[in-house]
Amino acid sequence: LGFDETVWGACNLMSAIVVHIAASFLCLPALLGPHLPAAVAPAPAAVASLARHAALCEFGYELSDVLQRVADVAFYEGGAKRNPPPILVVTLLHHALAIAAVPALNLALPESREYHLGLLSLEFAALVGLTGQFYAYTLDVTRRSGLVRMKVITVVVFIVLGYSRSLSYVANGRAIFAAARTAGVSALALTLAWVGAVAMGLFNLIIISDLAAKLFKYLPMPLPPPDAPRAESIKAGASTQAPGARKTPAPGASRVATTSGAASGARDPNVDKGLVGAGRDVHGWEQQDGTQHAVARVVAAGAEGLLRTRPAARHSSQQ
């Protein structure tokens, strides 16, 4: 992927985080409302309206994402490279439920607490998974602090998504479909919703298996020696150089050092070691664990591309 494709992919993924933040907050009154004092509790009609808007946020984002990807592949150069078949399949499995079920359920179950809590479960769990894994992309697991944080994130994400995509998903789904049948939803709408639910179930299996692979990958890793303070590491690297000699790139930071050193001469390779290490680890993560984290390659390549081009751009502006 070129630099433009990586930026496009990273921005698209970040937009998913924003949508899930908004939808999670819109669903939050459905969870907290019944437990708040009457003086501050929101009106039931307002709670239901906010939850339905959360569902429409998800519906609108996923419908636009499908249309955008189809148009990108069909009409724009490089669209197939930005949307490889594994990503398209996983995307369709995930998006099918909201596209098929939200319009009918918003109309048939406007006041259903089961529907609202089911939305919150999926939205919040997805938010935890996306933000946790995006933070994990910045970690250098060759350092003790980075590996400890990776272990914690892996466990937290596995627990939250493992529950919401299995036990909670089945329980909420049964309650929602029972309420929909009681409300007289048409057979066609119920059939479409069932198709979307099965597709999301397959997506959940991919997610859970992928998270289990991460768990078994990172938890057994032995911790490296304690990290040296950042300032001491930089001083130690500088003290090993003869006066006037060119600095030697640190292991794992050669690509950053060659560009930043040549362009400005002022950027220490150790400063960018963590981000380059994250990119290297993300590449390995994606290659070992299958298609679900092919998106990691986009984020890592985008970070490395920014590091490669930023010093050069600064150097050209100085000239």
C-alpha positions, -999 to +999 in steps of 0.1 A: +000+000+000+012+035-008+011+065+016-023+077+003-039+043+008-026+040+043-038+074+053-072+066+037-075+034+057-063+049+090-089+077+087-116+053+079-108+032+109-106+062+132-141+072+120-154+039+133-141+048+168-159+081+167-192+065+157-190+040+185-181+067+210-212+086+200-235+056+199-223+044+233-230+077+250-264+079+233-273+044+247-259+052+282-292+067+296-310+035+288-286+018+313-284+045+340-319+060+337-339+035+359-312+037+386-311+075+389-331+096+414-364+108+399-353+144+401-324+138+376-336+108+357-342+115+320-377+111+307-384+076+292-393+092+258-359+110+257-341+078+267-358+059+239-351+086+214-314+087+222-311+050+219-329+050+185-305+077+173-276+055+184-290+027+163-293+051+134-257+062+139-246+026+134-269+020+106-259+052+087-222+046+092-223+009+081-245+016+051-223+044+039-192+023+045-206-005+023-215+019-005-182+037-002-162+005-005-183-008-034-178+025-053-141+026-044-135-009-059-157-003-090-148+033-100-115+044-085-079+034-092-064+014-063-098+006-048-092-031-049-059-027-031-076-006-004-104-032-001-090-067-004-115-096-005-109-107+031-116-072+044-148-070+023-161-103+036-155-094+072-170-060+067-202-074+052-206-099+080-203-071+105-226-046+087-254-070+078-271-069+112-275-031+115-284-026+078-311-054+079-325-050+114-323-013+126-351+002+105-376-024+115-367-025+151-366+012+155-402+013+143-415-018+161-396-015+194-391+022+200-395+019+238-379-016+243-353-016+270-340-050+258-333-035+224-316-004+239-294-025+262-285-049+234-273-019+214-252-006+243-236-040+247-224-042+211-215-005+208-195-003+240-177-036+235-167-025+200-154+008+214-133-010+240-119-034+213-111-007+188-095+018+212-076-010+231-061-025+199-053+009+184-033+017+216-017-017+214-004-007+179+018+020+196+035-004+220+069-019+216+067-054+231+105-058+231+104-034+261+092-045+295+067-017+299+053-022+264+048-060+270+031-055+304+006-030+288+000-054+259-008-082+283-032-061+303-049-048+271-052-083+257-069-096+288-093-067+291-103-067+254-108-105+255-130-104+286-152-075+273-156-086+237-157-123+246-187-117+269-205-092+247-200-113+215-211-146+230-233-149+262-246-113+260-251-115+223-273-146+225-293-135+255-300-100+241-308-115+207-334-139+220-350-111+241-351-087+211-366-112+187-392-123+212-402-087+217-403-082+179-426-112+173-449-099+201-449-064+185-461-079+152-430-073+131-435-086+096-421-120+086-399-104+059-384-080+085-378-108+109-362-129+082-338-101+073-330-095+109-323-133+114-299-132+084-281-102+098-279-119+133-264-150+118-239-130+098-229-111+130-226-144+148-200-155+123-182-122+127-183-128+165-166-162+160-139-146+140-134-119+167-133-144+196-109-168+179-087-139+170-087-125+205-079-160+219-049-162+196-037-128+209-042-141+245-021-172+239+005-152+220+012-125+245+004-139+280+032-166+279+058-141+267+085-137+294+091-101+305+123-084+293+146-067+318+133-035+333+134-005+309+162+020+312+149+056+316+144+073+282+169+101+289+196+076+300+191+055+269+196+085+247+227+097+266+241+061+265+237+060+228+253+094+224+283+086+246+293+056+225+299+078+195+333+094+188+333+132+186+321+142+151+312+107+141+278+099+125+253+082+148+246+046+141+209+037+140+196+017+169+184-018+161+148-017+147+151+020+139+172+020+108+145+032+084+137+062+106+174+070+113+184+071+076+157+096+067+157+118+098+195+117+102+201+126+065+174+153+065+181+172+098+209+155+117+191+164+149+167+135+155+179+107+177+169+073+165+160+061+200+132+087+201+113+069+173+122+034+184+089+027+202+068+036+171+089+017+147+089-013+171+051-010+171+050-011+134+072-041+132+052-060+158+019-051+141+032-065+108+040-098+126+007-098+144-013-095+112+007-122+094+004-147+121-032-142+131-051-141+098-074-118+080-092-100+109-061-079+117-051-072+081-062-037+091-032-035+114-010-033+083-027-002+073-022+015+106+014+004+110+023+014+075+007+048+079+027+054+111+059+044+094+051+065+063+046+096+085+079+090+102+096+086+068+081+117+052+080+141+081+117+148+084+121+151+046+093+177+045+108+197+073+142+196+055+127+209+023+109+237+040+142+248+056+158+249+022 
